[in-house]
Amino acid sequence: MTNAFGAESTTDDVLKGVDLSGKRILVTGVSAGLGVETARALAAHGARVVGAARDLGKARAATEIVRSAATASGGSFELVALDLASLASVRACADALLADGRAFDVIICNAGVMAAPQGRTVDGFETQFGTNHLGHFVLVNRIAPLLKPGGRLVNLSSAGHRYSDVDLDDPNFDHTPYEPFVAYGRSKTANILFAVEFDRRHKEKGVRATAVHPGGILTELTRHMSQEELDGLMKAMVTAPPDGEPPMQLKTVPQGAATSVWAAVVAPAGEVGGHYCLDCHVARIDDVSARAGVRSYALDPDNARALWAKSEDMVGERF
């Protein structure tokens, strides 16, 4: 697939000339950063956006810009409560959306946490795996009947998936020494594998799924990192690899959200379905010269099916 977009493209670049009137799109994590920008860009092009957030007060303040964009374009914006670290909250959100009955064209699973201290969700899951993966797993599967034919699921993953494959024998670090970025890597690999298996299960109905890496952006996602850890991450980002590949560059929030909206409403579904995307392109697999490429274990269909089964066991639901 060829297109004119790349690492420096913004949401406005990607959506230039795109009319989303009549499209209804769910975006999780709209209280800051990428979620707000994703919702704003979509609403500015006429979409009816539903934003989900744990802290509705914070989200209302953060999304004033989204409401303004929606008013100007003829779109709309509404908020729903969703705490991904609580399956009771996830199920309540899903039940409310199902009772409402209005269909979605796109679901963008944007919310997440990174490098959190060792902890558990209210249901006893390791915080990052439980929040980033299991919460979205239950939400999306419960509301999957609302996805229209031709609809899409976009899961925000990360180059952080390269830290670790999933560990289905010890997902909660009951027996493994806890490392914040290993846990983050597991959850981000799970986000990709979830998209792979969801795509396999739904593509015959015309619904496709993909995972995306937004790039390096300084947002609230870094709130659990110490200044020393953040400095180390920044140093790694600007150090060129031995083969002379250009150093990674930080993105602005509009640049970071560009791949999400590109994969959701611009890219051909058949090109991105079941894949991992970055910089508005499908990523290369196991290319050691590409720091933001995708590891093959994150796209492995057997691994994806195994994660799905394990996730069902963990949450106590079959989908």
KAPELIN-V868232 format. One record per pair of residues at least 12 apart in sequence whose ideal C-beta (glycine too) atoms are under 10 Angstrom apart, sorted by the first residue. I is the first residue (numbers start at 1). J is the second residue. Records with the same first field share a line. If there is no record, write none. Layout:
BEGIN
I->J / J
END
This chain:
BEGIN
1->267 / 268 / 270 / 271 / 272 / 275 / 277 / 280 / 281 / 282
2->281
3->262 / 266 / 267 / 268 / 271 / 280 / 281
4->280
5->258 / 259 / 262 / 266 / 267 / 279 / 280 / 281
6->255 / 258 / 278 / 279 / 280 / 281
7->215 / 246 / 248 / 249 / 251 / 255 / 258 / 259 / 278 / 279 / 280 / 281 / 292
8->215 / 249 / 251 / 252 / 255 / 258 / 279 / 280
9->251 / 254 / 255 / 258 / 259 / 262 / 279 / 280
10->37 / 41 / 251 / 252 / 253 / 254 / 255 / 256 / 257 / 258 / 261
11->34 / 37 / 38 / 40 / 41 / 42 / 44 / 45 / 253 / 254 / 255 / 256 / 257 / 258 / 259 / 260 / 261 / 262
12->40 / 41 / 44 / 45 / 254 / 258 / 261
13->254 / 255 / 258 / 262 / 280
14->41 / 254 / 255 / 257 / 258 / 259 / 260 / 261 / 262 / 263 / 264 / 265 / 266 / 267 / 280
15->41 / 42 / 44 / 45 / 47 / 258 / 261 / 262 / 264 / 265 / 266
16->45 / 266
17->45
18->41 / 42 / 45 / 46 / 47 / 261 / 265 / 266
19->45 / 46 / 47 / 73 / 74
20->41 / 42 / 43 / 44 / 45 / 46 / 47 / 48 / 49 / 73 / 75 / 105 / 106 / 261 / 264 / 265
21->45 / 46 / 47 / 48 / 73 / 74 / 75
22->46 / 47 / 48 / 74 / 75 / 105
23->42 / 45 / 46 / 47 / 48 / 49 / 75 / 104 / 105 / 106 / 148 / 151 / 264 / 265
24->47 / 48 / 49 / 50 / 75 / 76 / 102 / 103 / 104 / 105 / 106 / 146 / 148 / 151
25->38 / 39 / 42 / 43 / 47 / 48 / 49 / 50 / 51 / 75 / 104 / 105 / 106 / 107 / 108 / 151 / 152 / 154 / 261 / 264 / 265
26->39 / 49 / 50 / 51 / 52 / 80 / 82 / 93 / 97 / 104 / 105 / 106 / 107 / 108 / 109 / 110 / 139 / 140 / 143 / 146 / 147 / 153
27->39 / 40 / 42 / 43 / 47 / 49 / 50 / 51 / 52 / 53 / 66 / 77 / 106 / 107 / 108 / 109 / 110 / 111 / 154 / 257 / 260 / 261 / 264
28->50 / 51 / 52 / 53 / 54 / 80 / 82 / 84 / 93 / 107 / 108 / 109 / 110 / 111 / 112 / 135 / 136 / 139 / 140 / 156
29->51 / 52 / 53 / 54 / 59 / 82 / 84 / 108 / 109 / 110 / 111 / 112 / 113 / 136 / 156 / 220 / 221
30->49 / 50 / 51 / 52 / 53 / 56 / 58 / 59 / 60 / 62 / 63 / 66 / 77 / 79 / 80 / 82 / 108 / 110 / 111
31->51 / 52 / 53 / 54 / 55 / 56 / 57 / 58 / 59 / 60 / 61 / 62 / 63 / 79 / 111 / 220
32->53 / 55 / 58 / 59 / 62 / 63 / 111 / 219 / 220 / 221 / 223 / 253
33->62 / 110 / 214 / 217 / 218 / 219 / 220 / 221 / 253 / 256 / 257
34->108 / 110 / 111 / 112 / 156 / 214 / 215 / 217 / 219 / 220 / 221 / 251 / 253 / 254 / 256 / 257 / 259 / 260
35->51 / 52 / 53 / 59 / 62 / 63 / 66 / 108 / 110 / 111 / 112 / 156 / 219 / 220 / 253 / 257 / 260
36->51 / 53 / 59 / 62 / 63 / 64 / 65 / 66 / 110 / 219 / 253 / 257
37->65 / 66 / 110 / 214 / 217 / 219 / 252 / 253 / 254 / 255 / 256 / 257 / 258 / 260 / 261
38->51 / 66 / 108 / 110 / 154 / 156 / 214 / 253 / 254 / 256 / 257 / 258 / 260 / 261 / 264
39->51 / 59 / 62 / 63 / 65 / 66 / 67 / 69 / 70 / 77 / 79 / 108 / 110 / 257 / 261
40->63 / 64 / 65 / 66 / 67 / 68 / 69 / 70 / 77 / 253 / 254 / 257
41->66 / 69 / 254 / 257 / 258 / 260 / 261 / 264 / 265
42->66 / 69 / 70 / 73 / 75 / 77 / 106 / 108 / 257 / 260 / 261 / 264 / 265
43->63 / 65 / 66 / 67 / 68 / 69 / 70 / 71 / 72 / 73 / 74 / 75 / 76 / 77
44->65 / 66 / 68 / 69 / 70 / 72 / 73 / 75
45->69 / 70 / 73 / 74 / 75 / 261 / 265
46->69 / 70 / 72 / 73 / 74 / 75 / 76
47->69 / 70 / 73 / 74 / 75 / 76 / 77 / 105 / 106 / 261 / 264 / 265
48->70 / 74 / 75 / 76 / 77 / 78 / 102 / 104 / 105
49->63 / 66 / 67 / 69 / 70 / 75 / 76 / 77 / 78 / 79 / 106 / 108
50->76 / 77 / 78 / 79 / 80 / 97 / 100 / 102 / 104 / 107
51->63 / 66 / 77 / 78 / 79 / 80 / 82 / 110
52->79 / 80 / 81 / 82 / 83 / 84 / 90 / 93 / 97 / 107 / 108 / 109 / 110 / 111 / 139
53->79 / 80 / 81 / 82 / 83 / 111
54->81 / 82 / 83 / 84 / 85 / 86 / 89 / 111 / 131
55->81 / 83
56->79 / 80 / 81 / 82
59->79 / 80 / 81 / 82
60->79
63->77 / 78 / 79
64->77
65->77
66->79
67->79
80->92 / 93 / 94 / 96 / 97 / 100
81->93 / 96
82->94 / 96 / 97 / 111 / 135 / 136 / 139
83->111 / 121 / 122 / 131 / 135
84->109 / 111 / 112 / 113 / 121 / 130 / 131 / 132 / 133 / 134 / 135 / 136 / 137 / 138 / 139
85->113 / 119 / 120 / 121 / 122 / 123 / 125 / 127 / 128 / 130 / 131 / 132 / 134 / 135
86->121 / 122 / 123 / 130 / 131 / 135
87->121 / 122 / 123 / 125 / 130 / 134 / 135 / 137 / 138 / 139 / 314 / 315 / 316 / 317
88->122 / 123
89->122 / 135 / 139
90->123 / 134 / 135 / 136 / 137 / 138 / 139 / 140 / 142 / 315
91->138 / 139 / 142 / 315 / 317
93->135 / 138 / 139 / 142 / 143
94->138 / 139 / 140 / 141 / 142 / 143 / 144 / 146
95->142 / 143
96->143
97->139 / 142 / 143 / 146
98->142 / 143 / 145 / 146
100->146
101->145 / 146
102->146
103->143 / 145 / 146 / 147 / 148 / 149 / 151
104->143 / 144 / 146 / 147 / 148 / 151 / 152 / 153
105->146 / 147 / 148 / 149 / 150 / 151 / 152 / 264 / 265
106->147 / 148 / 150 / 151 / 152 / 153 / 154 / 260 / 261 / 263 / 264 / 265
107->136 / 139 / 140 / 143 / 144 / 146 / 147 / 151 / 152 / 153 / 154 / 155 / 198 / 207 / 209 / 264
108->152 / 153 / 154 / 155 / 156 / 212 / 257 / 260 / 261 / 263 / 264 / 265
109->132 / 133 / 135 / 136 / 137 / 139 / 140 / 153 / 154 / 155 / 156 / 157 / 191 / 194 / 195 / 209 / 211 / 260
110->136 / 154 / 155 / 156 / 212 / 214 / 257 / 260
111->131 / 132 / 135 / 136 / 139 / 156 / 221
112->128 / 131 / 132 / 133 / 135 / 136 / 155 / 156 / 157 / 158 / 184 / 187 / 188 / 191 / 221
113->127 / 128 / 130 / 131 / 132 / 183 / 184 / 187 / 220 / 221 / 223 / 224
114->128 / 132 / 158 / 160 / 180 / 181 / 183 / 184 / 187 / 188 / 219 / 220 / 221 / 222 / 223 / 224 / 225
115->128 / 160 / 179 / 180 / 181 / 182 / 183 / 184 / 221 / 222 / 223 / 224 / 225 / 226 / 229 / 230 / 233
116->128 / 131 / 132 / 180 / 183 / 184 / 187 / 223 / 224 / 225
117->178 / 180 / 183 / 224
118->173 / 177 / 178 / 179 / 180 / 183
119->131 / 178 / 183
120->172 / 173
121->134 / 135 / 172
123->135 / 314 / 315 / 316
124->172 / 314
125->171 / 172 / 314 / 315
126->170 / 171 / 172 / 173 / 174 / 176 / 178 / 183 / 186 / 187
127->172 / 173 / 180 / 183 / 187 / 224
128->160 / 173 / 180 / 181 / 182 / 183 / 184 / 185 / 186 / 187 / 188 / 190 / 224
129->166 / 167 / 171 / 172 / 173 / 183 / 184 / 186 / 187 / 188 / 189 / 190 / 311 / 314
130->171 / 172 / 187 / 314 / 315
131->187
132->155 / 156 / 157 / 158 / 183 / 184 / 186 / 187 / 188 / 190 / 191 / 194
133->155 / 166 / 171 / 186 / 187 / 188 / 189 / 190 / 191 / 193 / 194 / 307 / 311 / 314
134->171 / 187 / 190 / 194 / 310 / 311 / 314 / 315
135->315
136->153 / 155 / 156 / 187 / 190 / 191 / 194
137->155 / 190 / 191 / 194 / 198 / 307 / 308 / 311 / 312 / 314 / 315 / 317 / 319
138->311 / 312 / 314 / 315 / 316 / 317 / 319
140->153 / 155 / 194 / 195 / 198 / 209 / 319
141->194 / 198 / 201 / 308 / 311 / 312 / 315 / 317 / 318 / 319
142->317 / 319
144->198 / 201 / 202 / 205 / 207 / 319
147->198 / 202 / 205 / 206 / 207 / 208 / 209
148->205 / 206 / 207
149->202 / 205 / 206 / 207
150->205 / 206 / 207 / 208 / 269
151->202 / 205 / 206 / 207 / 208 / 209 / 264 / 269
152->195 / 199 / 202 / 206 / 207 / 208 / 209 / 210 / 263 / 264 / 265 / 267 / 269 / 272 / 273
153->194 / 195 / 198 / 199 / 202 / 207 / 208 / 209 / 210 / 211 / 263 / 264 / 273
154->195 / 208 / 209 / 210 / 211 / 212 / 259 / 260 / 261 / 262 / 263 / 264 / 265 / 272 / 277
155->188 / 190 / 191 / 192 / 193 / 194 / 195 / 196 / 198 / 209 / 210 / 211 / 212 / 260 / 263 / 276
156->188 / 191 / 211 / 212 / 213 / 214 / 256 / 257 / 259 / 260 / 263
157->187 / 188 / 189 / 190 / 191 / 192 / 193 / 194 / 195 / 210 / 211 / 212 / 213 / 214 / 276 / 277 / 278 / 294 / 298
158->184 / 185 / 187 / 188 / 189 / 191 / 192 / 211 / 212 / 213 / 214 / 215 / 216 / 221 / 278 / 292
159->185 / 188 / 213 / 214 / 215 / 216 / 248 / 276 / 278 / 283 / 290 / 291 / 292 / 293 / 294 / 295
160->181 / 182 / 184 / 185 / 186 / 187 / 188 / 189 / 191 / 213
161->184 / 185 / 186 / 187 / 188 / 189 / 190 / 191 / 192 / 193 / 211 / 213 / 276 / 294 / 295 / 297 / 298
162->185 / 188 / 189 / 291 / 292 / 293 / 294 / 295 / 297 / 298
163->179 / 180 / 181 / 182 / 183 / 184 / 185 / 186 / 187 / 188 / 189 / 295
164->179 / 181 / 182 / 183 / 184 / 185 / 186 / 187 / 188 / 189 / 295 / 297
165->185 / 186 / 189 / 190 / 193 / 295 / 296 / 297 / 298 / 300 / 303 / 307
166->185 / 186 / 187 / 188 / 189 / 190 / 192 / 193 / 297 / 298 / 303 / 304 / 306 / 307 / 310 / 311
167->182 / 183 / 186 / 189 / 310
168->186 / 190 / 303 / 306 / 307 / 309 / 310 / 311 / 313 / 314
169->310
170->186
171->183 / 186 / 187 / 190 / 307 / 310 / 311 / 314
172->314
173->186
180->224 / 225 / 229
181->225 / 229 / 233
184->221 / 224
185->295 / 298
188->211 / 213 / 298
189->211 / 294 / 295 / 297 / 298 / 299 / 303 / 307
190->211 / 298 / 303 / 304 / 307 / 310 / 311
191->211 / 212 / 213 / 276 / 298
192->209 / 210 / 211 / 212 / 213 / 274 / 275 / 276 / 283 / 294 / 295 / 297 / 298 / 299 / 300 / 303 / 304 / 307
193->211 / 297 / 298 / 299 / 300 / 301 / 303 / 304 / 305 / 306 / 307 / 308 / 311
194->209 / 211 / 304 / 307 / 308 / 311
195->208 / 209 / 210 / 211 / 212 / 272 / 273 / 274 / 275 / 276 / 298 / 299 / 304
196->209 / 210 / 211 / 273 / 274 / 275 / 276 / 298 / 299 / 300 / 301 / 303 / 304 / 305 / 307 / 308
197->209 / 274 / 301 / 303 / 304 / 305 / 306 / 307 / 308 / 309 / 311
198->210 / 211 / 273 / 274 / 304 / 308 / 319
199->211 / 269 / 272 / 273 / 274 / 275 / 301 / 304
200->273 / 274 / 301 / 304 / 305 / 308
201->304 / 305 / 308 / 319
202->273
203->269 / 270 / 273 / 274
206->269
207->269 / 273
208->263 / 267 / 268 / 269 / 270 / 271 / 272 / 273 / 274 / 275
209->263 / 269 / 272 / 273 / 274 / 275
210->259 / 260 / 263 / 264 / 267 / 269 / 271 / 272 / 273 / 274 / 275 / 276 / 277 / 282
211->263 / 272 / 274 / 275 / 276 / 277 / 278 / 283 / 294 / 298 / 299
212->256 / 257 / 258 / 259 / 260 / 261 / 262 / 263 / 264 / 267 / 272 / 275 / 276 / 277 / 278 / 279 / 280 / 283
213->256 / 259 / 260 / 276 / 277 / 278 / 279 / 283 / 292 / 293 / 294
214->251 / 253 / 255 / 256 / 257 / 258 / 259 / 260 / 278 / 279
215->248 / 249 / 250 / 251 / 252 / 255 / 256 / 257 / 258 / 259 / 278 / 279 / 292
216->233 / 234 / 236 / 237 / 238 / 248 / 249 / 250 / 251 / 256 / 291 / 292
217->250 / 251 / 252 / 253 / 254 / 255 / 256 / 257
218->230 / 233 / 234 / 250 / 251 / 252 / 253 / 256
219->253 / 256
222->234
234->248 / 250
236->248 / 291
237->249 / 250 / 291
238->250
241->288 / 289 / 290 / 291
242->289
243->288 / 289
244->289
245->289 / 290 / 291
247->291
248->291 / 292
251->279
255->279 / 280
258->279 / 280
259->272 / 277 / 278 / 279 / 280 / 281
260->277 / 280
261->280
262->277 / 279 / 280 / 281
263->275 / 276 / 277 / 278 / 280 / 282
266->280
267->280 / 281 / 282
274->299 / 301 / 304
275->294 / 299
276->292 / 293 / 294 / 295 / 298 / 299
277->294
278->290 / 292 / 293 / 294
279->292
282->294
283->295 / 298 / 299
285->298 / 299
286->299
END
